[in-house]
């Protein structure tokens, strides 16, 4: 008889959730859900098991080769416990592309598994909020997804610039730099991989390794990676669409009172990112790390055939969030539920709609915006189906006069006025 006692400790890198731990997790998940739904996102989920080949094409080779929990099942199939959610949601979107009405706003809170070195904020199993927008290749979707990330922190009681900062860059802008230097594919890959580790290396060692990869182009690459302002990047890339895009993003977010920090060292390790990338950084000196990260991935659905569907999203882990809330003493707050939809009559009005929507959100009125090119009547019908109480149609006249009409879908009544007057009426 074996008298050896079994350990009461969980498997290394995972957690037990006693009632007090579940109370914390339930609170975090509730704020995540309510904030995502405040922006009109719908919840989805999938199995933790995926075919291993799903991660071999576009995910970081480090994750695939060193950090996945993979095995061969009894049917001789290679299977992986999902290390991230983006390939899964891309698979699901591609599978139903003919049935879905774009744009699609989906969120999920999956548990994920990575066999990696454990440290503060990182375990081998964790839960993560994933929010994604599919079907919009306009910068307005980038604006909205970052506004959502910022709103989550606000709903936990945190303040941008005091507790955290939002750092942004652009993989498209980095590619524009490579094009201006006529770098070949192998050198581009080496520079990108090294740039992703810049802040974890000594300055001299980073320069030495970059010189060995990039040669005589090193000085230009370093001038880009060291830029602390979008206006000081190399002149050769300032006339590119990528530069215009990120400049529009930064200026629009400033107008919406959501400050961004241009940080060209934000690369994001996954191979599928194609445009704007961003991370939210904790300003606690004891926890100076990324809390949330994401970006645009416009080609990922190509893996499953058909035309690519543009997408942008982010992931926010529960371990990092819990550490953030505890270190900043932010474990309690209240948030509102969804009430209003802004309906631009044309795609060109989307950015104006985002600004108006954010004004309502700032006043405590949860607001979504329909960024699609559907007809207004269809947009109103969809808003009604989603049990949204108020709609505001936004066209040329409204933007010019700053006079808006608010329709109550519950009783059919309408009122007109400025944004401030409408806010006053809604909050009565």
N, C-alpha and C positions, 0 to 999 in steps of 0.2 A: 504494500500500500504506500502510495506517495503522500507523505505528510507535508510537503511544501505548500505553504499558503500562497494564494494568489494575491497579487498586488491590488490595492484599491485605487491606484493611480490610472488615469485614462491613457490611451495611446499617446505617444510623444507628439506634441504639436497640435493637439485638439483639446477641446474643453468639455467639462461637464457643466450643465446649467441647472444649478439649484434655484429654488423659487426666487431668491433675491436677484440672481443673474437673469432669470427670465423676465423679471419686472423691468430691468434695464433694457433688455433686448426688445421687449414689447413696446416700450416707450420710443426707442429709436426707430423701430419699424413703422410705428404709427405716424410719426412725423414724416418719415420718408414717403409713406403711402399718401398721406393727405396732401403733402406738398406737390408730389407728382400729379395727383388727380386735380389739384388746384390749377395746374397748367393744361389740363385736358388729356393726360396720359392714361392709358388703359393697361391693366395688369395681365401678364402672361407667365407661363412657366414651362419647363421641360424636364426630362429625366437627367439625372447626374451622369448617366452613361452615354458616351458618344463614340462613334467609330474613330479610331486613332488617326486615320488619314485626314480627318477634318482639320487637324492642327498642324499638319506637316507642310502645308502650302503657304500660309500667310502668317502664322504665329512665329514669334521669336524662336530661333533654333535652340537657344539656351533653355527655354521652357520645355520644348519638345524633347530634347535629348537628356536633360538633367533634372527636370522638375515635375514631370507628369507621373501620376500613378497609372501605369498601363499594364495590361495583362492580355493573355489569349484565352478566350472563353471556350466552352466545351464544343462549340461549333467551329473552332479554329479561326475565330474572328479576332482581330486586334481591337481592343477596347480601351478607352481612357476615361477616368473620372475627370469631368470637365475642370480645367484650370482657369477658365474665363468663360464669359457668356456671349461675347460678341459673335463668334462663329456660329453658335447655336441659333441666335436670333436671325442672323443672315440666312441660315438654312431654312428656318421657318418662314421668313418673308418670301424667299425664292420659291418655296413650295406652294404658297398660296397667292402668288403675285397676280394671277388673273382674277382672283376673287376679292382682293383687298381694295379699299378705296383710299388712295393716297392723297395727302400725306398720312402716314401712320405714326402715331405717338404711342410707344409701348414702354412699360417698365416692368421690372422683375426684381425679386430679392432672393436669388439662388444661393445655395451653399456651394463653395468651390474648393478645390483640392490642389495643392502644390507641394511637392517634396523639396522644400528649400530650407536654407539656413535660417533658423528662427532668431528673431530680434524684436525689439520694441515695435509694436504695430504690425508684425508679420507672424502668422502661425501657418500650420500646414492645412488647416481647414478653417474657412471663415465664411461669413455671409456678406453679400455685396449688393447694394442698390445699383441696378443698371437701368439707365434711361436712354432711349434712342428715338430719333426722328428719321423716317425713311421717306423718300420721294421728293425732297426739296433740295435743289442744288444752289439755291440763293443764299446769300450771307445772312438773311433774316433768320434762317434755321440755326446758324451758328450763334447768332445773338440770343435766340430763345433758349437754347440748351445751356448756355453759360448763365443766363438770367435764372434759369431753374436751379442750377448748382448754387448760385449766390443766394437764392431765396431759401434753400434748405438750411444754409448756415444762419441766415437771419431768423428763421423759424425756430432754431435752437437757441436764439438769443445772442448769437455772435455778431461781431461788427467787422466789416471789411476794412482793412488797414490797421485794425487794433488787434484782432485775434487771428486773422488770416489774410493772405493776399492771393489774387488770381493771376497766375503767370501764363502768358500765351506766346505762341510762335506759330510757324507755318512750315510744314514739310514741303509744300509747293514753293514757298519762297526759298527754301534750302535747295530745291532742285533748280530753281532759276539761277542761283549762285553757281551751282555745278555747271549749268549750261553756259554761263558767261565765261567759265574757266575751261570749257571743253574737256571735262574729266570723263574718263571711261567708267563703265559700270562697276568694275572691281574697285577702283579708287573711291567712287561714290559710296559704295557699301562700307568700305573700311573707314572712311571719314565719318560717316553717320554713326557707325557702331562706337567709334572712339568718342565722338562728340556727346553721345548719350551718357558717357562716364566722366565727363569733364569735371563736374563738381565733386567727384569722389577721388580725384587724383591731385598730386602735387603739381603746381604750375609748370615747373621745369620739365618734369617727366611727361606731362601732357604735350608740351611743345615738342619734346624730343620724338615722341611717338607719332605726332602729327607730321613732323618733318619727314619721317621715314615713309609715311604713306603718301603725303600730298606733294612733297618736293618743293619746287619753286612757287607753287600756289599757296603755300602754308600761310604767308603773311595776310593774304586777302581773306582766307578762311578764318583765321584768328580774329581779324578785324570784325567779321560778321558775328562770330561766337561771343565776342567781348562787348558787343553793342548793348548799351543799357537804355536805348531809346530807339524807337522805330525810325526816327529821322536821321540816325547816324549810321545806318547800314550802308554798304558800298553803293556808290552812285550807279554802278552798272545794272543794278536790279530794281532801281526806283521807277523805271518805266514799264514794269511788268504787271500783268493782271494780278499776280500773287501779292505784290506790294500794295496795290490799290485795295485788294480784298481785306488784308489785315489792317490797313490804315482805316478803312471804313468801319471795321469791327471795333477797333479801339475808340474811334471818335464817337460812334453810336453808343457804345457802352458808357462812355464819359457823360454823354447827354442824358443817359438814363440813371445817372448817379451810381454807376457800378464801375469802379476803377479797376483797370487792368494794368499789369506790369509786363512790358515786352521783355521776353527772356528767350533768346535764341538757343539756349542750352536745353530747352524743353523739346526733346526729340520723340519721346515715347518709344519704348523698345519694340513694339509690335510692327511687323513688316507691312501690315495692311493700311496704315494711316497714309492719307493722300493730301490733306490740306491743313486747315487750322488744327492745332493741338494745344492742349491746356492742362494745367495742374493747379490745384489749390494748395498753398503752402501754409503750414502752421507757423505762426510767429512766436510761439513759446520757445525760448532759447534752449530749453531742455528737450524739445521735440521738433527740431528744425527739419521737417520732412514733408513729403507730399501726402496729402490726405485723400485726394480725389484726382482722377486723371481721365482724359479722354480726347476725342478729336473726330475729324472727318475721315470716313473710309468709303469712297465712292465706287470702288471696284470689287468689294468683297463678294457680292452676290454672283459675280461672274463665274465663280467656282462651280456653281450649280447650273450653268447654262443660261442662255437668254441675254438680253441687254442688261447692263449694270444698273442697279437702283441706288441712287445717292443716299448715303446715310451719315449720321453724326450722333455721337453719344458719349456717355461717361460711365465709370464705375466708382463706387464709394464704399470701401470696406468697413465692416462693423467694428473691427478691432481698432483701427485707426480713429474712427469716430468716437468710440468709448474713451480712449485715451485723451482725445481732444476735449471732450465734454468734462471729464473729471479734472484735467489740468487747468481748465479755465472756469471751473465751478459753474457749469451750464447744464445741469441735468434736469431742468424743468422749464416749460413754456407752453403757451397755447397758440394754435393757429386756426385760421378760418377755413370754411369749406367753399366749394366752387359756386359762383353765381352769375357771371357775365361772360359773353362771347363777343369779341370784336370781329367784324366780317368785312374785310377789304373787298371792294368791288373789282379790283385789278391787282395783279401781283406787284406792280410798281408801288402800291400803297402799303406793302407789308411792313416796311421799316417804320413808316409813320404810325401804323397800327401797333407795332411793338412799343413805341414810345407812349402812346395813349394807354395801352394795356398796363404798362408798368406804373403809370400814374394811379390807375385804379387799384393795382395791387398794393402800392405804397400806402394807400388810404385804407387798406384792410379788406378790400373787395377782391376775392379770388377771381382771376380773369384768364380766359384762354383766347387764342387768336387763330382763326382759320387761314392758313397760309396757302391753301390750294387755289387753283384757278377755276373752281366750280362756280356756277351761276349763283347769285345771291339767294334765290329761292331755295336751291338745294342746300346751301349753307344754313339757312334758317331751319329747314326741316331736320338737318343733322343735329343742330343745337337743341331743338325740341326733343329729339329722340334721346339725347344725353341728359335730359331733365335740367337744362340750363334755364334760369329764370329770365334773364335779360339779354337782349342782343343790341348791338350798335353797328349799323351799316356805315362803312367809311368809304366815301368817294371823293371826287375832285372838289365838289362844292363844300363838303364838310371840312376838308383839309384847308381850303382857302378861307372860309368864314370862321372856322373854329366853333361852329354851332353844330351840335350833334343831336340826333333823335334816338331815344332809348325806348325800345319796345319790350313790354312785359309779356312774355309768352304764356304766363299763367292765366291772365285775364284779358289780354289783347289791348290793354291801354298803352298810350304813348305819351312821352314828355320830351320836350326839347330844351336845350341850353348848352352852356359851356361844360367842359369836363368837371369843373369844380361844382357847378350847379347840379349836375347829374349825380356826382358823388354825394352831395348833400341829400338829394331825394332818396337815393338807394339806402343810405345809412339811417334814415329817419326811423 
